[in-house]
C-alpha cells in the first residue's frame, strides 16, 4: 500500500472543465516526497462544493499502484 498527502484548491468554475470534457485528471504534488501525481477528476466529485474543491487529501494506492481510496482530511 502507498499513501500520498496533498492539498488541492480549484475553483468551481475551473472544475467545470472536467464536466465539459476538457480535462480528466488533476495534477497534485505529494507533500512528503514531492512526487507529482495525476489523479482522475472523477474521484474528487464528491468533495466539490459551490466554493470549488479545496482541502487536504490522502490518496491510497495498492501495491500495484491502483486506486484504493481518496479521503479529505
Backbone as CSV, one residue per row, in Angstrom:
resi,resn,N_x,N_y,N_z,CA_x,CA_y,CA_z,C_x,C_y,C_z
1,UNK,0.838,-1.177,0.000,0.000,0.000,0.000,0.886,1.244,0.000
2,UNK,0.466,2.246,-0.767,1.187,3.517,-0.823,0.217,4.634,-0.440
3,UNK,0.701,5.592,0.358,-0.108,6.733,0.770,0.543,8.019,0.299
4,UNK,-0.292,8.955,-0.153,0.179,10.267,-0.583,-0.715,11.321,0.042
5,UNK,-0.111,12.416,0.461,-0.839,13.525,1.081,-0.597,14.790,0.268
6,UNK,-1.663,15.547,0.034,-1.539,16.750,-0.791,-2.689,17.699,-0.504
7,UNK,-2.525,18.941,-0.926,-3.558,19.969,-0.837,-4.093,20.255,-2.231
8,UNK,-5.363,20.621,-2.283,-5.990,20.990,-3.548,-6.794,22.264,-3.323
9,UNK,-6.724,23.151,-4.297,-7.559,24.359,-4.295,-7.899,24.681,-5.751
10,UNK,-9.120,24.336,-6.141,-9.583,24.549,-7.506,-10.961,25.208,-7.415
11,UNK,-11.157,26.276,-8.150,-12.453,26.953,-8.126,-13.518,26.068,-8.773
12,UNK,-14.763,26.344,-8.442,-15.874,25.612,-9.038,-15.848,25.769,-10.558
13,UNK,-15.598,26.988,-11.005,-15.549,27.284,-12.440,-14.462,26.462,-13.137
14,UNK,-13.285,26.381,-12.527,-12.202,25.601,-13.133,-12.522,24.107,-13.140
15,UNK,-13.201,23.626,-12.091,-13.543,22.203,-12.048,-14.579,21.847,-13.113
16,UNK,-15.357,22.826,-13.556,-16.346,22.569,-14.609,-15.702,22.072,-15.896
17,UNK,-14.428,22.372,-16.098,-13.728,21.876,-17.293,-13.758,20.356,-17.345
18,UNK,-13.774,19.717,-16.180,-13.882,18.259,-16.140,-15.242,17.831,-16.711
19,UNK,-16.312,18.453,-16.250,-17.652,18.095,-16.722,-17.847,18.412,-18.198
20,UNK,-17.123,19.404,-18.682,-17.231,19.790,-20.085,-16.326,18.943,-20.981
21,UNK,-15.529,18.050,-20.387,-14.686,17.141,-21.151,-13.331,17.691,-21.562
22,UNK,-12.952,18.855,-21.035,-11.660,19.442,-21.398,-10.494,18.838,-20.625
23,UNK,-10.747,18.407,-19.409,-9.698,17.779,-18.592,-10.284,16.528,-17.944
24,UNK,-9.419,15.569,-17.629,-9.914,14.395,-16.917,-9.071,14.049,-15.696
25,UNK,-7.924,14.697,-15.560,-7.052,14.428,-14.413,-6.642,15.720,-13.727
26,UNK,-6.371,15.593,-12.438,-5.913,16.726,-11.638,-4.487,16.435,-11.199
27,UNK,-3.609,17.394,-11.411,-2.206,17.239,-11.033,-2.014,17.749,-9.609
28,UNK,-1.400,16.915,-8.772,-1.092,17.300,-7.387,0.343,16.896,-7.079
29,UNK,0.865,17.452,-5.997,2.229,17.117,-5.571,2.181,16.605,-4.134
30,UNK,2.720,15.403,-3.927,2.765,14.803,-2.597,3.584,15.682,-1.662
31,UNK,3.049,15.959,-0.481,3.699,16.858,0.469,4.972,16.277,1.061
32,UNK,5.100,14.971,1.104,6.264,14.360,1.736,7.400,14.082,0.747
33,UNK,7.072,13.500,-0.397,8.115,13.109,-1.345,8.327,14.129,-2.460
34,UNK,7.339,15.010,-2.667,7.424,15.952,-3.774,7.037,15.330,-5.111
35,UNK,6.643,14.074,-5.096,6.266,13.354,-6.316,5.001,13.958,-6.922
36,UNK,4.983,14.126,-8.234,3.813,14.619,-8.942,2.892,13.453,-9.265
37,UNK,1.610,13.637,-8.975,0.607,12.608,-9.217,-0.482,13.173,-10.120
38,UNK,-1.021,12.335,-10.991,-2.153,12.698,-11.830,-3.312,11.807,-11.395
39,UNK,-4.349,12.426,-10.831,-5.473,11.673,-10.281,-6.716,11.990,-11.106
40,UNK,-7.446,10.967,-11.485,-8.645,11.181,-12.293,-9.626,12.055,-11.508
41,UNK,-10.174,13.052,-12.169,-11.054,14.027,-11.525,-12.325,13.396,-10.962
42,UNK,-12.745,12.264,-11.498,-13.982,11.635,-11.002,-13.897,11.296,-9.516
43,UNK,-12.678,11.046,-9.016,-12.524,10.711,-7.598,-12.754,11.911,-6.690
44,UNK,-12.706,13.115,-7.243,-12.879,14.333,-6.453,-14.315,14.841,-6.458
45,UNK,-15.180,14.303,-7.291,-16.539,14.837,-7.448,-17.286,14.959,-6.124
46,UNK,-17.176,13.968,-5.259,-17.943,14.004,-4.013,-17.468,15.101,-3.057
47,UNK,-16.302,15.676,-3.312,-15.767,16.735,-2.462,-16.022,18.133,-3.024
48,UNK,-16.614,18.219,-4.208,-16.857,19.500,-4.859,-18.031,20.221,-4.201
49,UNK,-17.853,21.500,-3.898,-18.909,22.339,-3.339,-19.084,23.554,-4.241
50,UNK,-20.006,24.413,-3.886,-20.215,25.655,-4.645,-18.982,26.542,-4.601
51,UNK,-18.132,26.347,-3.598,-16.879,27.098,-3.476,-15.742,26.447,-4.248
52,UNK,-15.986,25.301,-4.826,-14.951,24.598,-5.570,-14.449,23.389,-4.822
53,UNK,-13.244,23.031,-5.103,-12.602,21.870,-4.495,-11.404,22.367,-3.715
54,UNK,-11.428,22.173,-2.409,-10.299,22.644,-1.610,-10.154,21.802,-0.354
55,UNK,-8.915,21.663,0.090,-8.645,20.943,1.319,-7.407,20.082,1.227
56,UNK,-7.176,19.351,2.311,-6.081,18.393,2.424,-6.658,17.012,2.140
57,UNK,-5.906,16.203,1.385,-6.385,14.887,0.993,-5.322,13.816,1.211
58,UNK,-5.813,12.576,1.330,-4.928,11.406,1.389,-5.384,10.432,0.318
59,UNK,-4.453,10.058,-0.543,-4.696,9.086,-1.604,-4.018,7.783,-1.205
60,UNK,-4.737,6.676,-1.332,-4.165,5.361,-1.048,-4.217,4.531,-2.320
61,UNK,-3.066,3.974,-2.689,-2.941,3.065,-3.831,-2.528,1.698,-3.317
62,UNK,-2.897,0.638,-4.040,-2.439,-0.695,-3.639,-0.995,-0.902,-4.105
63,UNK,-0.459,-2.077,-3.864,0.944,-2.358,-4.210,1.206,-2.268,-5.710
64,UNK,0.159,-2.452,-6.525,0.299,-2.369,-7.976,0.122,-0.934,-8.490
65,UNK,-0.119,0.001,-7.573,-0.293,1.396,-7.963,-1.706,1.744,-8.395
66,UNK,-2.656,0.863,-8.089,-4.047,1.093,-8.471,-4.793,1.823,-7.356
67,UNK,-5.743,2.660,-7.749,-6.543,3.447,-6.814,-7.256,2.563,-5.798
68,UNK,-7.199,2.971,-4.515,-7.931,2.304,-3.465,-8.927,3.265,-2.811
69,UNK,-8.444,4.455,-2.417,-9.350,5.421,-1.802,-8.750,6.827,-1.826
70,UNK,-9.650,7.801,-1.714,-9.275,9.200,-1.608,-10.127,9.781,-0.492
71,UNK,-9.475,10.346,0.511,-10.182,10.892,1.664,-9.776,12.327,1.908
72,UNK,-10.759,13.135,2.270,-10.474,14.506,2.676,-10.151,14.476,4.165
73,UNK,-9.067,15.131,4.528,-8.627,15.125,5.919,-9.180,16.313,6.682
